[in-house]
Amino acid sequence: MSENKKTCSMCGETKALSEFHGRPNTKYGLHHRCKTCSSTAGKVWYKANKERHNAASKAWHEANKKSVLARHKVHYDANKEREKARSRLWRKQNKNHRRSQQLTKKYGITLEDYEWMLENQNHACKICGTIDPSHTSGRMVVDHCHTTGNVRGLLCNRCNTGLGYFKDNPDFLASAIKYLNDSAETTKNDL
């Protein structure tokens, strides 16, 4: 090792000292491999030991959950505005990813499933046929059975809310239809 240079034990090249990671327990305080070779060796090792590494990492995080969360909280509190801005930017740039995650978590469908359903319904409500979703999101609402969780179709917000008010009960809906028909006849006779 010369005054400002060191030879890498892996590639054999003589490089500047800044090209080596520090390692306090060695004679000169530097790692024996250059940063490039260390990185390459690390990638090769990870590829060969990916499952082992991931299992050890997961076990370590489980064992140190409280300290990891505390460290994250300290970092977040110190950088709150920057983290919020970063989060807003990520959400803005990944709208479809987030939407797909929400659909999968809540209804068990993907964004592609949603788009396919919308296409098959001609971009209209499955009940009333309107193309106006009347929802703050500007999208049709996924209608599902609250008992089974099965997705039934895409509805405008009004129809979906109406079904909710009728508790998805066909008897209540049939009574409402009878009521509307009877009311229409009564009104005609009164004229």
C-alpha atoms as an extended CHARMM CRD file, in Angstrom:
* protein
*
       191  EXT
         1         1  MET       CA              0.0000000000        0.0000000000        0.0000000000  PROA      1               0.0000000000
         2         2  SER       CA              1.4740000000        3.3240000000       -1.0590000000  PROA      2               0.0000000000
         3         3  GLU       CA              0.6020000000        6.5830000000        0.6510000000  PROA      3               0.0000000000
         4         4  ASN       CA             -2.6040000000        7.3170000000       -1.3430000000  PROA      4               0.0000000000
         5         5  LYS       CA             -3.2270000000        4.0190000000       -3.1470000000  PROA      5               0.0000000000
         6         6  LYS       CA             -4.0490000000        0.4290000000       -2.3270000000  PROA      6               0.0000000000
         7         7  THR       CA             -4.2530000000       -2.7750000000       -4.3860000000  PROA      7               0.0000000000
         8         8  CYS       CA             -7.5220000000       -4.6900000000       -4.3830000000  PROA      8               0.0000000000
         9         9  SER       CA             -7.0790000000       -8.3350000000       -3.3870000000  PROA      9               0.0000000000
        10        10  MET       CA             -9.8500000000       -9.4080000000       -5.7340000000  PROA      10              0.0000000000
        11        11  CYS       CA             -9.2670000000       -7.5860000000       -9.0420000000  PROA      11              0.0000000000
        12        12  GLY       CA             -5.5830000000       -6.7880000000       -8.4600000000  PROA      12              0.0000000000
        13        13  GLU       CA             -5.9680000000       -3.1420000000       -9.5140000000  PROA      13              0.0000000000
        14        14  THR       CA             -4.2670000000       -0.3600000000       -7.5860000000  PROA      14              0.0000000000
        15        15  LYS       CA             -6.8270000000        2.2820000000       -6.7180000000  PROA      15              0.0000000000
        16        16  ALA       CA             -7.2090000000        5.4360000000       -4.6330000000  PROA      16              0.0000000000
        17        17  LEU       CA             -7.9510000000        4.8660000000       -0.9390000000  PROA      17              0.0000000000
        18        18  SER       CA            -11.3880000000        6.4330000000       -1.4320000000  PROA      18              0.0000000000
        19        19  GLU       CA            -12.2510000000        3.3900000000       -3.5870000000  PROA      19              0.0000000000
        20        20  PHE       CA            -12.1580000000        1.1420000000       -0.4990000000  PROA      20              0.0000000000
        21        21  HSD       CA            -14.6920000000        0.8700000000        2.3250000000  PROA      21              0.0000000000
        22        22  GLY       CA            -13.4210000000        1.5530000000        5.8160000000  PROA      22              0.0000000000
        23        23  ARG       CA            -12.7780000000       -1.4350000000        8.0830000000  PROA      23              0.0000000000
        24        24  PRO       CA            -11.4650000000       -0.4390000000       11.5270000000  PROA      24              0.0000000000
        25        25  ASN       CA            -10.2370000000       -3.8870000000       12.5750000000  PROA      25              0.0000000000
        26        26  THR       CA             -7.6390000000       -4.1300000000        9.7720000000  PROA      26              0.0000000000
        27        27  LYS       CA             -4.0450000000       -2.9350000000        9.7210000000  PROA      27              0.0000000000
        28        28  TYR       CA             -4.7290000000        0.1240000000        7.5340000000  PROA      28              0.0000000000
        29        29  GLY       CA             -8.4110000000        0.6030000000        8.4270000000  PROA      29              0.0000000000
        30        30  LEU       CA             -9.6190000000       -0.3090000000        4.9450000000  PROA      30              0.0000000000
        31        31  HSD       CA            -11.3360000000       -3.3320000000        3.4320000000  PROA      31              0.0000000000
        32        32  HSD       CA             -9.1050000000       -5.6280000000        1.3320000000  PROA      32              0.0000000000
        33        33  ARG       CA            -11.4620000000       -5.4360000000       -1.6780000000  PROA      33              0.0000000000
        34        34  CYS       CA            -12.3350000000       -2.2620000000       -3.5890000000  PROA      34              0.0000000000
        35        35  LYS       CA            -15.9150000000       -0.9500000000       -3.4780000000  PROA      35              0.0000000000
        36        36  THR       CA            -16.6590000000       -2.2620000000       -6.9880000000  PROA      36              0.0000000000
        37        37  CYS       CA            -15.4670000000       -5.7940000000       -6.1770000000  PROA      37              0.0000000000
        38        38  SER       CA            -17.2470000000       -5.7450000000       -2.7990000000  PROA      38              0.0000000000
        39        39  SER       CA            -20.4810000000       -4.7470000000       -4.5250000000  PROA      39              0.0000000000
        40        40  THR       CA            -20.0910000000       -7.4440000000       -7.1710000000  PROA      40              0.0000000000
        41        41  ALA       CA            -19.2700000000      -10.1150000000       -4.5630000000  PROA      41              0.0000000000
        42        42  GLY       CA            -22.2520000000       -8.9930000000       -2.4700000000  PROA      42              0.0000000000
        43        43  LYS       CA            -24.6120000000       -9.3130000000       -5.4400000000  PROA      43              0.0000000000
        44        44  VAL       CA            -23.2740000000      -12.7880000000       -6.2950000000  PROA      44              0.0000000000
        45        45  TRP       CA            -23.6280000000      -13.9040000000       -2.6700000000  PROA      45              0.0000000000
        46        46  TYR       CA            -27.1710000000      -12.4740000000       -2.4160000000  PROA      46              0.0000000000
        47        47  LYS       CA            -28.2280000000      -14.2180000000       -5.6190000000  PROA      47              0.0000000000
        48        48  ALA       CA            -26.9230000000      -17.5470000000       -4.2970000000  PROA      48              0.0000000000
        49        49  ASN       CA            -28.3430000000      -17.0100000000       -0.7770000000  PROA      49              0.0000000000
        50        50  LYS       CA            -31.4820000000      -14.9630000000       -1.3920000000  PROA      50              0.0000000000
        51        51  GLU       CA            -33.8440000000      -17.1520000000        0.6560000000  PROA      51              0.0000000000
        52        52  ARG       CA            -31.3620000000      -17.4330000000        3.5240000000  PROA      52              0.0000000000
        53        53  HSD       CA            -30.7990000000      -13.6680000000        3.5250000000  PROA      53              0.0000000000
        54        54  ASN       CA            -34.5210000000      -12.8500000000        3.3930000000  PROA      54              0.0000000000
        55        55  ALA       CA            -35.3180000000      -15.3040000000        6.2060000000  PROA      55              0.0000000000
        56        56  ALA       CA            -32.5480000000      -13.8830000000        8.4020000000  PROA      56              0.0000000000
        57        57  SER       CA            -33.6420000000      -10.3310000000        7.6060000000  PROA      57              0.0000000000
        58        58  LYS       CA            -37.2650000000      -11.1160000000        8.4270000000  PROA      58              0.0000000000
        59        59  ALA       CA            -36.2540000000      -12.8310000000       11.6830000000  PROA      59              0.0000000000
        60        60  TRP       CA            -34.0780000000       -9.8680000000       12.6700000000  PROA      60              0.0000000000
        61        61  HSD       CA            -36.8870000000       -7.3920000000       11.9630000000  PROA      61              0.0000000000
        62        62  GLU       CA            -39.3370000000       -9.4940000000       13.9930000000  PROA      62              0.0000000000
        63        63  ALA       CA            -36.8980000000       -9.6980000000       16.9040000000  PROA      63              0.0000000000
        64        64  ASN       CA            -36.1840000000       -5.9520000000       16.7510000000  PROA      64              0.0000000000
        65        65  LYS       CA            -39.6370000000       -4.6850000000       15.7980000000  PROA      65              0.0000000000
        66        66  LYS       CA            -39.8960000000       -2.1060000000       18.5840000000  PROA      66              0.0000000000
        67        67  SER       CA            -36.4960000000       -0.5450000000       17.9310000000  PROA      67              0.0000000000
        68        68  VAL       CA            -37.1180000000       -0.5010000000       14.1600000000  PROA      68              0.0000000000
        69        69  LEU       CA            -40.4930000000        1.2150000000       14.6480000000  PROA      69              0.0000000000
        70        70  ALA       CA            -38.9490000000        3.6790000000       17.1100000000  PROA      70              0.0000000000
        71        71  ARG       CA            -36.1850000000        4.5050000000       14.6190000000  PROA      71              0.0000000000
        72        72  HSD       CA            -38.7500000000        4.9850000000       11.8420000000  PROA      72              0.0000000000
        73        73  LYS       CA            -40.8390000000        7.2600000000       14.0750000000  PROA      73              0.0000000000
        74        74  VAL       CA            -37.8150000000        9.3970000000       14.9880000000  PROA      74              0.0000000000
        75        75  HSD       CA            -36.9160000000        9.7090000000       11.2950000000  PROA      75              0.0000000000
        76        76  TYR       CA            -40.5130000000       10.5110000000       10.2960000000  PROA      76              0.0000000000
        77        77  ASP       CA            -40.9280000000       13.1210000000       13.0460000000  PROA      77              0.0000000000
        78        78  ALA       CA            -37.6570000000       14.7940000000       12.0440000000  PROA      78              0.0000000000
        79        79  ASN       CA            -38.6100000000       14.7810000000        8.3400000000  PROA      79              0.0000000000
        80        80  LYS       CA            -42.4150000000       14.9840000000        8.4870000000  PROA      80              0.0000000000
        81        81  GLU       CA            -42.9860000000       17.5470000000        5.7220000000  PROA      81              0.0000000000
        82        82  ARG       CA            -40.4920000000       15.9110000000        3.3680000000  PROA      82              0.0000000000
        83        83  GLU       CA            -42.0240000000       12.4650000000        3.9740000000  PROA      83              0.0000000000
        84        84  LYS       CA            -45.5600000000       13.7910000000        3.4340000000  PROA      84              0.0000000000
        85        85  ALA       CA            -44.5010000000       15.4420000000        0.1660000000  PROA      85              0.0000000000
        86        86  ARG       CA            -42.7550000000       12.2420000000       -0.9470000000  PROA      86              0.0000000000
        87        87  SER       CA            -45.8610000000       10.2250000000       -0.0770000000  PROA      87              0.0000000000
        88        88  ARG       CA            -48.1580000000       12.6190000000       -1.9700000000  PROA      88              0.0000000000
        89        89  LEU       CA            -45.8810000000       12.4540000000       -5.0150000000  PROA      89              0.0000000000
        90        90  TRP       CA            -45.7750000000        8.6350000000       -4.9050000000  PROA      90              0.0000000000
        91        91  ARG       CA            -49.5780000000        8.4270000000       -4.6350000000  PROA      91              0.0000000000
        92        92  LYS       CA            -49.9580000000       10.8350000000       -7.5450000000  PROA      92              0.0000000000
        93        93  GLN       CA            -47.5210000000        8.8690000000       -9.7170000000  PROA      93              0.0000000000
        94        94  ASN       CA            -48.9670000000        5.4670000000       -8.7720000000  PROA      94              0.0000000000
        95        95  LYS       CA            -52.7310000000        6.0030000000       -8.9250000000  PROA      95              0.0000000000
        96        96  ASN       CA            -53.4140000000        2.8120000000      -10.8880000000  PROA      96              0.0000000000
        97        97  HSD       CA            -51.2250000000        0.7230000000       -8.5640000000  PROA      97              0.0000000000
        98        98  ARG       CA            -53.0050000000        2.0710000000       -5.4890000000  PROA      98              0.0000000000
        99        99  ARG       CA            -56.4430000000        1.6200000000       -7.0920000000  PROA      99              0.0000000000
       100       100  SER       CA            -55.6050000000       -1.9680000000       -8.0050000000  PROA      100             0.0000000000
       101       101  GLN       CA            -54.4380000000       -2.6620000000       -4.4400000000  PROA      101             0.0000000000
       102       102  GLN       CA            -57.6530000000       -1.1950000000       -3.0230000000  PROA      102             0.0000000000
       103       103  LEU       CA            -59.8500000000       -3.2070000000       -5.3890000000  PROA      103             0.0000000000
       104       104  THR       CA            -57.9790000000       -6.4120000000       -4.6090000000  PROA      104             0.0000000000
       105       105  LYS       CA            -58.0590000000       -5.8570000000       -0.8570000000  PROA      105             0.0000000000
       106       106  LYS       CA            -61.7070000000       -4.8340000000       -0.6490000000  PROA      106             0.0000000000
       107       107  TYR       CA            -63.3670000000       -6.8530000000       -3.4380000000  PROA      107             0.0000000000
       108       108  GLY       CA            -60.8460000000       -9.4700000000       -4.5850000000  PROA      108             0.0000000000
       109       109  ILE       CA            -60.6350000000       -8.0430000000       -8.1280000000  PROA      109             0.0000000000
       110       110  THR       CA            -57.8310000000       -6.3310000000      -10.0080000000  PROA      110             0.0000000000
       111       111  LEU       CA            -57.9150000000       -3.0260000000      -11.8610000000  PROA      111             0.0000000000
       112       112  GLU       CA            -57.9490000000       -5.0750000000      -15.0840000000  PROA      112             0.0000000000
       113       113  ASP       CA            -61.0720000000       -6.9180000000      -13.8190000000  PROA      113             0.0000000000
       114       114  TYR       CA            -62.7160000000       -3.5640000000      -13.0460000000  PROA      114             0.0000000000
       115       115  GLU       CA            -61.8570000000       -2.1910000000      -16.4990000000  PROA      115             0.0000000000
       116       116  TRP       CA            -63.1580000000       -5.3850000000      -18.1490000000  PROA      116             0.0000000000
       117       117  MET       CA            -66.4670000000       -5.1370000000      -16.2300000000  PROA      117             0.0000000000
       118       118  LEU       CA            -66.7950000000       -1.4610000000      -17.1280000000  PROA      118             0.0000000000
       119       119  GLU       CA            -66.1710000000       -2.2480000000      -20.8040000000  PROA      119             0.0000000000
       120       120  ASN       CA            -68.7560000000       -5.0750000000      -20.7750000000  PROA      120             0.0000000000
       121       121  GLN       CA            -71.3210000000       -2.7070000000      -19.2200000000  PROA      121             0.0000000000
       122       122  ASN       CA            -70.6140000000       -0.0810000000      -21.9220000000  PROA      122             0.0000000000
       123       123  HSD       CA            -69.2690000000        2.2280000000      -19.2000000000  PROA      123             0.0000000000
       124       124  ALA       CA            -72.7900000000        2.5060000000      -17.7640000000  PROA      124             0.0000000000
       125       125  CYS       CA            -74.5150000000        1.6140000000      -14.4920000000  PROA      125             0.0000000000
       126       126  LYS       CA            -75.7470000000       -1.9790000000      -14.5570000000  PROA      126             0.0000000000
       127       127  ILE       CA            -79.1290000000       -0.9680000000      -13.0990000000  PROA      127             0.0000000000
       128       128  CYS       CA            -80.1520000000        2.4100000000      -14.5250000000  PROA      128             0.0000000000
       129       129  GLY       CA            -77.8210000000        2.6270000000      -17.5310000000  PROA      129             0.0000000000
       130       130  THR       CA            -76.4600000000        6.0970000000      -16.7590000000  PROA      130             0.0000000000
       131       131  ILE       CA            -72.8680000000        6.9080000000      -17.6460000000  PROA      131             0.0000000000
       132       132  ASP       CA            -72.6990000000        9.4600000000      -14.7980000000  PROA      132             0.0000000000
       133       133  PRO       CA            -71.0990000000        7.6820000000      -11.8210000000  PROA      133             0.0000000000
       134       134  SER       CA            -72.3560000000       10.4330000000       -9.4470000000  PROA      134             0.0000000000
       135       135  HSD       CA            -69.4920000000        9.5260000000       -7.1020000000  PROA      135             0.0000000000
       136       136  THR       CA            -66.7650000000       11.8470000000       -5.8310000000  PROA      136             0.0000000000
       137       137  SER       CA            -64.1180000000        9.5550000000       -7.3350000000  PROA      137             0.0000000000
       138       138  GLY       CA            -65.6400000000        9.9790000000      -10.7910000000  PROA      138             0.0000000000
       139       139  ARG       CA            -65.7950000000        6.1780000000      -11.1780000000  PROA      139             0.0000000000
       140       140  MET       CA            -68.5570000000        3.6030000000      -11.0470000000  PROA      140             0.0000000000
       141       141  VAL       CA            -68.9070000000        1.8750000000       -7.6770000000  PROA      141             0.0000000000
       142       142  VAL       CA            -68.1920000000       -1.8340000000       -7.2570000000  PROA      142             0.0000000000
       143       143  ASP       CA            -71.4200000000       -3.4560000000       -6.0470000000  PROA      143             0.0000000000
       144       144  HSD       CA            -71.0250000000       -6.6250000000       -4.0130000000  PROA      144             0.0000000000
       145       145  CYS       CA            -73.1110000000       -8.9310000000       -1.8590000000  PROA      145             0.0000000000
       146       146  HSD       CA            -72.4590000000       -8.1090000000        1.7830000000  PROA      146             0.0000000000
       147       147  THR       CA            -73.1790000000      -11.7070000000        2.7850000000  PROA      147             0.0000000000
       148       148  THR       CA            -71.0060000000      -13.6170000000        0.2890000000  PROA      148             0.0000000000
       149       149  GLY       CA            -68.6410000000      -10.8320000000       -0.7640000000  PROA      149             0.0000000000
       150       150  ASN       CA            -69.2540000000      -11.6900000000       -4.4450000000  PROA      150             0.0000000000
       151       151  VAL       CA            -68.9810000000       -8.7920000000       -6.8730000000  PROA      151             0.0000000000
       152       152  ARG       CA            -72.2470000000       -8.2860000000       -8.7990000000  PROA      152             0.0000000000
       153       153  GLY       CA            -71.3750000000       -5.4110000000      -11.0960000000  PROA      153             0.0000000000
       154       154  LEU       CA            -70.5660000000       -1.7310000000      -11.3700000000  PROA      154             0.0000000000
       155       155  LEU       CA            -73.2260000000        0.7910000000      -10.4080000000  PROA      155             0.0000000000
       156       156  CYS       CA            -73.6300000000        4.5340000000      -10.2210000000  PROA      156             0.0000000000
       157       157  ASN       CA            -73.4710000000        5.8230000000       -6.6710000000  PROA      157             0.0000000000
       158       158  ARG       CA            -77.2430000000        6.4560000000       -6.5390000000  PROA      158             0.0000000000
       159       159  CYS       CA            -78.1890000000        2.8770000000       -7.4480000000  PROA      159             0.0000000000
       160       160  ASN       CA            -75.5670000000        1.4390000000       -5.1280000000  PROA      160             0.0000000000
       161       161  THR       CA            -76.7990000000        3.6170000000       -2.2560000000  PROA      161             0.0000000000
       162       162  GLY       CA            -80.4030000000        2.6800000000       -3.0420000000  PROA      162             0.0000000000
       163       163  LEU       CA            -79.5890000000       -1.0260000000       -2.8180000000  PROA      163             0.0000000000
       164       164  GLY       CA            -77.8910000000       -0.3450000000        0.4900000000  PROA      164             0.0000000000
       165       165  TYR       CA            -80.9430000000        1.4540000000        1.8570000000  PROA      165             0.0000000000
       166       166  PHE       CA            -83.0890000000       -1.5000000000        0.8050000000  PROA      166             0.0000000000
       167       167  LYS       CA            -80.5690000000       -3.7850000000        2.5740000000  PROA      167             0.0000000000
       168       168  ASP       CA            -80.0960000000       -5.8060000000       -0.6540000000  PROA      168             0.0000000000
       169       169  ASN       CA            -83.4850000000       -7.3830000000        0.1060000000  PROA      169             0.0000000000
       170       170  PRO       CA            -85.4460000000       -8.3550000000       -3.0530000000  PROA      170             0.0000000000
       171       171  ASP       CA            -88.7270000000       -8.3740000000       -1.0850000000  PROA      171             0.0000000000
       172       172  PHE       CA            -88.2350000000       -4.7330000000       -0.0630000000  PROA      172             0.0000000000
       173       173  LEU       CA            -87.4180000000       -3.8320000000       -3.6670000000  PROA      173             0.0000000000
       174       174  ALA       CA            -90.4990000000       -5.6970000000       -4.9400000000  PROA      174             0.0000000000
       175       175  SER       CA            -92.6310000000       -3.8230000000       -2.3910000000  PROA      175             0.0000000000
       176       176  ALA       CA            -91.1090000000       -0.5440000000       -3.5450000000  PROA      176             0.0000000000
       177       177  ILE       CA            -91.9450000000       -1.3940000000       -7.1910000000  PROA      177             0.0000000000
       178       178  LYS       CA            -95.5350000000       -2.3150000000       -6.2140000000  PROA      178             0.0000000000
       179       179  TYR       CA            -95.8060000000        0.9280000000       -4.2320000000  PROA      179             0.0000000000
       180       180  LEU       CA            -94.5760000000        3.0010000000       -7.1890000000  PROA      180             0.0000000000
       181       181  ASN       CA            -96.9390000000        1.2180000000       -9.6150000000  PROA      181             0.0000000000
       182       182  ASP       CA            -99.9130000000        1.5880000000       -7.2500000000  PROA      182             0.0000000000
       183       183  SER       CA            -99.0760000000        5.2680000000       -6.6830000000  PROA      183             0.0000000000
       184       184  ALA       CA            -98.9000000000        5.8790000000      -10.4300000000  PROA      184             0.0000000000
       185       185  GLU       CA           -102.3530000000        4.3040000000      -10.9420000000  PROA      185             0.0000000000
       186       186  THR       CA           -103.8420000000        6.2770000000       -8.0460000000  PROA      186             0.0000000000
       187       187  THR       CA           -102.4670000000        9.5060000000       -9.4620000000  PROA      187             0.0000000000
       188       188  LYS       CA           -103.9400000000        8.7370000000      -12.9420000000  PROA      188             0.0000000000
       189       189  ASN       CA           -107.3740000000        7.9810000000      -11.4360000000  PROA      189             0.0000000000
       190       190  ASP       CA           -107.3510000000       11.2020000000       -9.3760000000  PROA      190             0.0000000000
       191       191  LEU       CA           -106.9470000000       13.3180000000      -12.5030000000  PROA      191             0.0000000000
